[in-house]
Amino acid sequence: MRTVKISAICVMCASVLLITGCNGTQDLRIQNERQQALIDQLQSELAANSLELGKVKRQLAAAQQAGNIDAETLQQKLAALEADRAKLLEQIAEMQQKLLFGGAALPVELTTLLEDFAKDNDMVTYDASRGIVKFKSDLLFERGSDKVASSAVAAVKALSAILNSEQARKFDVIIAGHTDDMRIARADTKAKHPTNWHLSVHRAISVKDVMESSNMEPKRMSVRGFGEYRPIAENLPGKKGNPQNRRVEIFIVPKGM
C-alpha cells in the first residue's frame, strides 16, 4: 500500500512539472505552491513513519528481551518501515531540488561567470540547471554564528559584482539559509539565535547585508530561512547533524519573485 501511495505522488509531481503556460511570475508561484503541497504531504507521511518506526523498535526490543517468537515478524516490519523511510527521504530531497524558485534560463554569459566563480571558490557550488549558488555554512560562518567570516566576505562580494553585471540586472535574488538538526546548546548562541529557524534567517540576512554593502539594490533581494527542515542529505542519528545541510543558497530568479 505504501508503494502505491508513493507512486501516486510521483505521478502528481510529474503533472505539476508538466503544466503549460508557466512563462510568467504568477504561474511560477502557482507551480511552486503545488509542488510545495506535495512535499508537505510527503513530510507528513515521513513524520508518521518515524512514529511507527519508534514504536516497532520498542516492541522489538521487548520481544527480544523476553525471547518472544514475534521478534522475527517485528524485524521484518522494521525493515519494511526503514525501506519506506529511505524512499520518502529520497523523494522529498528530489522534489525539493526541483522546486521552482525561478525556472527561467539564465543567459549564457551569466552562467559562464557563475561557473567560473564556483570553480575559483572551495566554499561554493553552482547548479546551472536551476540558477542556484550554494555557500557551505561551515566555511561561510563560524559555528553557531551569523557573522560572515572575514575569509568569506571577498567571495560574497565577488558574487555581488557578478549579479550587478549587465547580464544579471534583469534578475532578482532570493537568499535562503539552512541548518542541520543539531540543537543550539551554548547559552550565548541561544540568546542571539533561540532556534535553528532564527539562525538560518539571521545568516541569510548577514549575507544580504554584505551584498547590499557591495551595491546590490535592496529591492532586488529577499531572504528566507528554513531551519533544519529542508535537508539535502540525511542527518546523523541523535540530532548529530550533517555539514551538507548547513548552507546558504542564492536563487537567481526573474524580477518580482
Backbone torsions as a table, in degrees:
resi	resn	phi	psi	omega
1	MET	NA	-40.7	179.1
2	ARG	-60.5	-44.1	-178.6
3	THR	-61.4	-40.8	179.0
4	VAL	-62.1	-42.2	-177.6
5	LYS	-65.4	-44.2	179.3
6	ILE	-63.9	-41.1	179.5
7	SER	-62.4	-39.2	179.0
8	ALA	-61.7	-39.3	178.0
9	ILE	-66.5	-35.0	176.0
10	CYS	-59.1	-43.6	-180.0
11	VAL	-63.7	-42.8	178.4
12	MET	-60.8	-42.0	179.3
13	CYS	-62.1	-44.0	179.7
14	ALA	-61.6	-38.9	179.4
15	SER	-62.9	-40.4	179.2
16	VAL	-62.4	-42.9	-175.8
17	LEU	-72.9	-17.1	-178.7
18	LEU	-99.0	6.3	178.9
19	ILE	-59.2	134.3	179.8
20	THR	-92.5	165.9	176.0
21	GLY	78.4	21.3	-177.8
22	CYS	-93.9	52.4	-179.7
23	ASN	-92.1	-21.9	-175.8
24	GLY	-99.9	164.2	179.9
25	THR	-59.6	-42.5	-178.4
26	GLN	-62.2	-40.4	179.1
27	ASP	-64.6	-38.5	178.4
28	LEU	-64.8	-38.5	179.0
29	ARG	-64.5	-42.7	178.2
30	ILE	-62.0	-42.7	179.9
31	GLN	-62.6	-41.0	178.5
32	ASN	-63.0	-42.7	-178.4
33	GLU	-62.0	-41.0	179.6
34	ARG	-67.9	-41.6	178.4
35	GLN	-62.9	-42.1	-179.7
36	GLN	-66.0	-35.2	177.9
37	ALA	-61.4	-38.9	177.6
38	LEU	-67.8	-39.1	177.0
39	ILE	-63.4	-43.1	178.8
40	ASP	-59.9	-39.3	179.5
41	GLN	-63.8	-44.2	178.9
42	LEU	-64.6	-38.2	179.6
43	GLN	-67.4	-32.7	174.8
44	SER	-64.8	-42.0	177.1
45	GLU	-63.6	-37.7	179.5
46	LEU	-64.6	-40.0	178.1
47	ALA	-63.6	-42.3	177.8
48	ALA	-64.5	-40.0	177.8
49	ASN	-60.8	-42.0	-179.1
50	SER	-63.1	-40.5	177.9
51	LEU	-63.7	-45.9	179.9
52	GLU	-65.6	-38.0	179.6
53	LEU	-61.3	-45.2	178.8
54	GLY	-62.4	-40.4	179.6
55	LYS	-62.9	-46.4	-178.6
56	VAL	-67.4	-36.2	177.4
57	LYS	-61.5	-41.4	178.4
58	ARG	-67.0	-40.8	178.5
59	GLN	-63.8	-41.2	-179.3
60	LEU	-65.1	-42.3	179.1
61	ALA	-61.3	-42.0	179.4
62	ALA	-66.6	-41.4	-179.7
63	ALA	-65.1	-41.0	179.5
64	GLN	-66.6	-38.1	179.6
65	GLN	-66.9	-35.2	-178.9
66	ALA	-89.0	-3.3	-177.2
67	GLY	68.3	30.5	-175.6
68	ASN	-74.0	141.5	-179.2
69	ILE	-71.3	-12.4	178.9
70	ASP	-75.2	-7.7	-174.9
71	ALA	-59.2	-40.9	-178.0
72	GLU	-65.2	-41.8	177.8
73	THR	-62.9	-40.6	179.3
74	LEU	-67.1	-35.5	177.3
75	GLN	-63.8	-39.3	178.0
76	GLN	-65.7	-41.8	178.9
77	LYS	-64.6	-39.8	179.0
78	LEU	-63.1	-42.9	-180.0
79	ALA	-62.8	-40.5	179.4
80	ALA	-65.5	-41.1	178.7
81	LEU	-65.4	-39.8	179.0
82	GLU	-66.8	-36.3	176.6
83	ALA	-65.8	-41.5	176.9
84	ASP	-62.0	-41.1	-179.6
85	ARG	-61.8	-44.1	179.7
86	ALA	-60.8	-42.1	179.6
87	LYS	-64.5	-42.7	-179.6
88	LEU	-64.0	-44.4	179.2
89	LEU	-61.8	-42.0	179.6
90	GLU	-63.5	-42.7	-177.4
91	GLN	-70.4	-39.4	177.4
92	ILE	-61.9	-45.5	179.6
93	ALA	-61.3	-42.4	-179.3
94	GLU	-64.5	-43.4	-178.6
95	MET	-69.3	-35.3	177.3
96	GLN	-66.9	-35.7	177.1
97	GLN	-64.4	-30.4	-177.6
98	LYS	-91.2	-5.6	-178.2
99	LEU	-59.6	125.9	-171.8
100	LEU	-89.2	102.2	172.2
101	PHE	-84.3	-22.2	-178.0
102	GLY	-136.2	-74.7	177.1
103	GLY	93.0	-11.8	-179.4
104	ALA	-88.5	137.3	177.6
105	ALA	-68.6	136.1	178.0
106	LEU	-82.5	150.6	176.3
107	PRO	-58.2	147.8	-178.1
108	VAL	-57.3	-41.7	-178.2
109	GLU	-62.5	-40.9	179.9
110	LEU	-68.6	-43.1	178.0
111	THR	-58.8	-42.7	179.4
112	THR	-62.1	-43.8	178.2
113	LEU	-60.8	-42.1	-178.7
114	LEU	-70.9	-37.7	176.9
115	GLU	-63.9	-43.7	178.2
116	ASP	-64.6	-38.6	178.3
117	PHE	-60.8	-44.7	-179.9
118	ALA	-65.5	-38.6	179.7
119	LYS	-63.2	-30.9	-176.5
120	ASP	-88.4	-2.8	-176.1
121	ASN	-131.1	116.7	-178.8
122	ASP	-64.5	-24.8	-176.6
123	MET	-85.9	0.9	-171.0
124	VAL	-123.7	140.7	166.1
125	THR	-126.5	155.0	179.9
126	TYR	-130.9	126.7	177.2
127	ASP	-100.8	98.7	-175.9
128	ALA	-66.5	-28.6	-177.6
129	SER	-69.3	-22.7	-176.8
130	ARG	-123.4	-2.8	179.8
131	GLY	66.1	45.4	-177.5
132	ILE	-121.5	127.0	171.5
133	VAL	-100.6	126.8	-178.5
134	LYS	-115.3	128.1	173.5
135	PHE	-104.0	135.0	175.4
136	LYS	-77.8	121.0	-174.5
137	SER	-63.6	-31.5	-179.3
138	ASP	-63.8	-24.0	177.7
139	LEU	-99.6	-23.4	-177.9
140	LEU	-83.0	-32.4	-177.9
141	PHE	-132.5	157.7	167.6
142	GLU	-75.8	156.6	-174.9
143	ARG	-59.3	127.9	178.2
144	GLY	76.0	5.2	-176.9
145	SER	-110.9	155.6	174.5
146	ASP	-109.1	8.0	178.3
147	LYS	-85.8	125.4	179.2
148	VAL	-65.0	126.6	-177.6
149	ALA	-61.2	144.5	-179.1
150	SER	-58.1	-32.3	179.8
151	SER	-71.3	-14.8	-177.0
152	ALA	-105.8	-14.9	-176.9
153	VAL	-58.4	-41.8	-178.2
154	ALA	-60.6	-38.6	-179.9
155	ALA	-66.3	-42.4	179.0
156	VAL	-64.7	-39.5	178.5
157	LYS	-67.5	-36.4	177.9
158	ALA	-64.8	-39.6	176.3
159	LEU	-64.3	-40.7	179.1
160	SER	-59.7	-39.4	178.8
161	ALA	-62.3	-39.7	177.5
162	ILE	-64.9	-43.1	-177.8
163	LEU	-72.9	-14.2	174.5
164	ASN	-92.8	-2.0	-178.6
165	SER	-71.5	163.7	-178.8
166	GLU	-57.7	-36.5	-177.3
167	GLN	-67.7	-23.3	-173.8
168	ALA	-106.7	-5.1	-170.6
169	ARG	-65.5	-21.6	-179.7
170	LYS	-86.7	5.4	179.4
171	PHE	-114.5	150.0	170.7
172	ASP	-102.1	175.2	177.7
173	VAL	-131.5	142.6	172.0
174	ILE	-113.2	122.7	-179.0
175	ILE	-103.5	115.7	-173.9
176	ALA	-118.6	122.4	178.2
177	GLY	-94.9	144.3	179.0
178	HIS	-137.5	148.8	172.9
179	THR	-124.7	175.3	167.7
180	ASP	-93.8	-163.9	-174.4
181	ASP	-98.6	12.1	176.1
182	MET	-65.9	133.6	179.0
183	ARG	-72.9	149.7	175.3
184	ILE	-82.5	116.2	-171.9
185	ALA	-107.2	-39.2	-175.9
186	ARG	-66.7	134.5	-175.4
187	ALA	-62.1	-41.2	-177.7
188	ASP	-67.8	-35.4	177.1
189	THR	-69.7	-42.2	-178.1
190	LYS	-64.8	-30.3	178.7
191	ALA	-64.9	-34.8	179.9
192	LYS	-87.9	-36.1	-175.5
193	HIS	-132.8	85.2	-174.4
194	PRO	-56.7	-32.6	-177.8
195	THR	-139.1	171.7	174.9
196	ASN	-65.0	-26.9	173.5
197	TRP	-57.9	-51.4	-178.6
198	HIS	-60.6	-46.4	-177.0
199	LEU	-60.7	-42.6	-178.2
200	SER	-65.0	-41.2	179.2
201	VAL	-68.9	-44.0	-178.4
202	HIS	-61.9	-37.3	178.1
203	ARG	-67.6	-40.8	177.0
204	ALA	-62.1	-40.4	178.8
205	ILE	-64.7	-39.3	-179.9
206	SER	-63.8	-39.8	176.7
207	VAL	-65.6	-41.3	176.9
208	LYS	-58.1	-41.8	-178.6
209	ASP	-63.3	-41.6	178.1
210	VAL	-64.7	-42.1	179.4
211	MET	-65.3	-39.6	179.1
212	GLU	-65.4	-37.1	177.5
213	SER	-68.1	-14.8	178.1
214	SER	-100.9	24.3	173.3
215	ASN	75.1	18.6	169.1
216	MET	-74.5	130.2	-179.4
217	GLU	-67.8	129.8	179.7
218	PRO	-54.9	-35.1	-177.0
219	LYS	-68.7	-12.6	178.1
220	ARG	-91.5	-2.6	-173.8
221	MET	-121.1	147.9	168.3
222	SER	-141.6	157.5	-178.4
223	VAL	-123.9	148.7	177.2
224	ARG	-141.4	153.0	175.5
225	GLY	-133.7	132.9	-177.1
226	PHE	-115.1	3.7	-179.6
227	GLY	56.3	-135.0	-178.2
228	GLU	-95.5	6.3	-165.0
229	TYR	-95.0	7.9	173.2
230	ARG	-128.7	57.8	-178.7
231	PRO	-67.7	147.9	173.9
232	ILE	-105.2	-5.0	176.4
233	ALA	-149.5	155.8	-177.5
234	GLU	-70.4	134.9	176.1
235	ASN	-75.7	156.4	178.4
236	LEU	-68.0	151.5	180.0
237	PRO	-58.4	152.9	177.3
238	GLY	73.8	28.6	179.8
239	LYS	54.0	46.9	178.2
240	LYS	-91.9	-4.6	173.2
241	GLY	76.9	-174.8	178.8
242	ASN	-161.7	122.6	-177.7
243	PRO	-55.7	-29.1	-179.5
244	GLN	-61.5	-29.1	-176.8
245	ASN	-83.8	-14.7	177.8
246	ARG	-88.4	105.0	-172.1
247	ARG	-160.1	161.9	169.2
248	VAL	-122.7	125.6	-179.3
249	GLU	-108.3	137.6	177.4
250	ILE	-117.9	111.0	-178.3
251	PHE	-92.8	128.6	177.8
252	ILE	-98.7	113.7	-167.0
253	VAL	-130.6	163.1	175.6
254	PRO	-60.8	151.8	-180.0
255	LYS	-56.2	138.9	176.3
256	GLY	92.1	-1.2	-179.9
257	MET	-72.7	NA	NA
